[in-house]
Amino acid sequence: MNRTEFVTITTIILFGVFVLGWFASWLIGRLTRPSQADLADIQDKLRQVERERDKAIALLTERETRLSTTQAELDSAIEGLRESRTEIEELRDYIERRLSRR
């Protein structure tokens, strides 16, 4: 076997290995790549999840608004009770003074 035959055989072997590697890569990619139907299904699920997320955000915003309204009403009621207690104490003091003068 002379040098030219060796180079030719080596070139053919390397080219064969390259073609085999390329084919294996193509085959693996083809088998693991999701199909268009799978991608469409994933997109549909993604849209559904986004709609649910938007609904949850809207619900959360509504509940936060209700909570702030309820908190404002509670604060107002507590302030009214404080004023009523103060007024009751003033009236009790007034009644006690009027009764003690008799």
PESULGI-V20187 format. One record per run of one state. SS is the DSSP state (a for helix, b for strand, c for the rest). FROM is the first residue (numbers start at 0). LEN is the number of residues. If there is no record, write none. Layout:
ss=SS from=FROM len=LEN
ss=SS from=FROM len=LEN
//
This chain:
ss=c from=0 len=2
ss=a from=2 len=30
ss=c from=32 len=3
ss=a from=35 len=66
ss=c from=101 len=1
//
